[in-house]
Amino acid sequence: MPAARSCPQIPIGLQWWECVNANVNLPHWEGWRLIGSYESDVGSWLLHHHGEALLLEVPEGLIVQDVKDALNRLGTTLLYVTASHDHWDHIDQDVWRVLARDFPAAKFIHPSSVRGDRLLSIGGEPCWLVKAPKHSPTDVVTVFRGVAMTGDIELGMLASVNDEVPLRTKKKSMDWLRGFQDRAEYHVHSIVSAHLNDVRVSIRWPDLFRYEEAKRKFCRRCGGKLVPIERDAAGFDLKCADCGRTEWSDPRKL
C-alpha cells in the first residue's frame, strides 16, 4: 500500500482523517465521496444517494475496512461494485475477491460485462455505465449526478498510450460518448479521471470527444514513432520513442 500523503480539499462534513492517501484538490460534488488514492494514484470512490452506494475502482491497497468506514460515515449500504476498466491498477483481483466475500449482497459488475449505456439506480438517482473502448477494450465511463469518471480515456484525441483498441473502435467510442447527453437527455457538468490528474468543471461535454484524424505520426528529426505524452508547458503532446524529441500532434504547427 502506498505511503500515506496529505488529504485533498475536504468537502463539508468530511474530516481530514477520513481520507486515505490523497494529495489532490477536488471540487465538492454532491453524491461523490473519495475514499482515497491508492496504487498509481487511482482514486476509489463511493457514489451515494438516499442510503445506497456504488464503489467505483478497486485498486491495489484498497482494504475492506476503508470501504466499511466510508459506508458507515455516510450511513449507506453497498449496492454495486465496478471499475473503469480491467487494467491491473484499476481492478486488483485479490481486492475484488475479498470485497466480494465481505459484501455478498452487493452486485459486482466487471467492466467487460457492460454493453452500450447500462442504467443503474442508486437510491433512486440514475447512474450510467457507458461502454466506450478507447484506452482499453473494457473502458467504461461512469456518469452520476452530473459528473463523469472517464477512467484512463484520453480526451480530445484518437491517440492512446497503447495499441489495445483498433482505430475504428476508438472512433466509434468517441462518437458514442459524444452523443451521450442527447441519448440520455442528461447534462454532464464535470469530469474526473481515474488517476485524479484531470479534473474539469463547467465542461462542454461534446467537445471532450471531438478529434482530428490528421495527426503527426513520425519524428521530423529521426523518423521514429511519436507516442502521446501529457501536454507540457510549450504545448508539446508527442514524444519520439527513439530520440526523445517532443513534437506537436497538430501537423500544421512547425
Secondary structure, DSSP 8 states (H G I E B T S, - for coil): -----------TT--GGGSBS--------TTEEEEEE-GGG-EEEEEEETTEEEEE-B-TT--HHHHHHHHHHHT-EEEEEE-S--STTTB-HHHHHHHHHH-TTSEEE-GGG--SEEEEEETTEEEEEEE--SSSTT-EEEEETTEEE-TT--TT-S--SS-SS-HHHHHHHHHHHHTHHHHHT----EEE-TTS--EEES--HHHHT---S----B-TTT--BEEE----TT---EEETTT--EE-S-TT--
